[in-house]
């Protein structure tokens, strides 16, 4: 069994969308689009590249592209110049921005400036792999605590109180459903489904849901 690698990206919502109904989407490997040309392969997790669009819906417009460039390959990815972005180097080394720029190596993060695109060259003898991530800036205040990202400290406090309230309610409902279950077991049953999110007990499903 090989080594698993993964990147987790959290995308903030605008203030007007903070309290919308939660939504979940699942994309299987075969659902994720790929494209290839002239020694450049891209996995289109979100956004568009090489004329191919990802089926993923993201409420805050964003682009998440996983590129692999063969030795000697180069690529220019068009991007809206008003978007913020960065490059996460995964494997190999590459040159970004201009052909005479310094070489960027694996396990480094490059914060991108303004511009209408990303230019990259692989001048090495090994494949280059990186994630190009950009998104539309919200230009809003940020208040963050743990997994909660809101716009004001007062709103954070309200959200945290709601989190604890629903956790207590879920524990109570679990107890009503199964009085013989010990307090420790109830907490573990709920916590296993909680994962630092609001835990709501679904009486029809008979379990905590997010």
N, C-alpha and C positions, 0 to 999 in steps of 0.2 A: 504494500500500500504506500503510495507516494505522499509527499508533503503537500498539505493543503494551504493555499494562500487566499487571502480575501481582503477586500477593502469595504469599509462601512461608511456610507455618506449620509449625514442627516441634513435635510434641506429645510430651512425655516419657512414658515408661512407668514403672509402679511397679517397685520392686525385684524383686518376684516374677515379673515378666514380661520382665525385661531380656534373658534368654538364650533366649527362646522361638524357635521356627523362624521365619525371616523370611517375611513375607507381602506380596504385592503385589496391589493392586486398581486397575483402570483404569475411570474413568467418562468416557464420551464426552459431548459437549455435550447430546445428546438424552436422556442418562440423568439429568442433573442436574435436579432438580425446581424448578419456579417457581410462585409464587402471586401474586395481585394483588387488592387491594381498596381502594376509596376513595382513589385516587391514590398508593397505596403498592405497590411491586413488590419482591419478594424472591426471590433465587436461594438455594436451600437447599443449600449445599455439605455441611454436616454438621448434624445435629440436626433441630429441628422449628420450623416457623413457619406460622401461619394454618391449622393442622390438617394440614399436609403434612410428611411425614417424608423425609429424605434416605436413599437406599439405601446410602450409604457406611458401612462398619463402622470404628469407631474404638475401640480397646481401652480407652483412657482416655476416659471420657465427656466430650464436648465439643460446642460449638455454633459453627458458622461460617456466618454469614448475610450476604449481600450485598444491602443495601437501596438502593432508589432512591425518593425521595419527590418528588412533583411540588410546585410552589409552593402553599403553603397547606395541604398535607397534614400529618397528624400520626399517630403510631403508638405503641402500647404493646406491647412484646415481653415476655412472661412468661419469667422465668428463675429457676432455683433460687437462693435467697438465699445458699446456702453456696458457690456457685461464684465463682471469680475471673474477671475479664474486663476487656476494653478495647475501645475503638472506634477504628478507623483511618479518618480522614476522607480520602475520595478526591476528591470534587468538590463544589463549592458550599459552603454554610454552613448550620449548623443549631443548634438550641437543645436541650440534653439535660438531663434530670433534672427541672427545673421550668421553667415557661414564662417566668419572669423571670431565668433564668440567662444568663450571658455567651454570646455567639455563638461557636461553634467553627467554624474555617475549614479548608479543604483542607490536606492534608499535615501535620496535627497528630494526635497520639495522645492519647486520653482514657482514663485509668485509672479504672475504675469501682469504686465502693464497694459495700458490702453492700446487699442489697435484693432484692425478688422480681420485679423487672422493669426494663425500660429504656423511658423515655418520651422521645420526640423530636418536635420541631416544625420544619417548614420554613417560616419566615416571610419568606423571600426570594422574589425573582421568577425564580430559576433553580432547576433540579433539584438535589437534594441526594443524594449517593451516599456511602455509608460501609459498612464491614465491621464487624459486631458479632461479637466472638469471646469465648466464655466456656468455662471448663472446670472440671472437678472437681479441687480441690487434692489433691495426693498427701501433703503434709505429711511429706516425707522429705528427708534431707540430699542435697545436690547437689555432685558433683565433675565439672568439665567441662574438657576439653582438646580443642581443635579440634572435630571433629564428634562426639566421644565425650562422652556424658553418663551418668555412673554415680553411685554413692552414696558412694564413698570414693576417696581418692587411690591406695590400694593396688590397688583394682579398676581404676582408670584405667590404671595401669602394666601390669597384666596384660592388659587389653584392647589397649593399644598394642603390647605384645610380640606378641600374637596377630595383630594387623594386619600387622606386619612379617614374621612367620613365614609367613603365608599368601601374602604378596606374593612372597617368595623362592621358595616352593614353586611358585607359578604361573609364575614366570620359568623355573624349572628344567624344568617340564613342557612349557612352550612350546619350550624348547631341545631336549628329547628328541623332541618331535613334528616339529620343523623345524630340524635341526642346521645347515643352511646359512644360516639367518637370523642376522644380526649381533646383537651384544649390545644396541646402541642400538635396533634395530628391535623386539627382544623386549620391551624395557622400554616402548617406546612403545605396542606392541600391547596389553600388559597395562594400562598406565596409562590408555589410552583407555577401558578398560572398568572401571577401578578406581574413579575418582571419589571418592577418600577413603573408600571402603568396603572391607570385607573382600573380597578377590578370590580366588575359588576356581575352579580349573580343572576344567571339565567335559569329561571325555574323550570322552563320546558326542557332545556338541554341538561339540567342538573349539574351545572358546573360554572366556575367563574369564567367570564369572557372579558375581552378588552374592548 
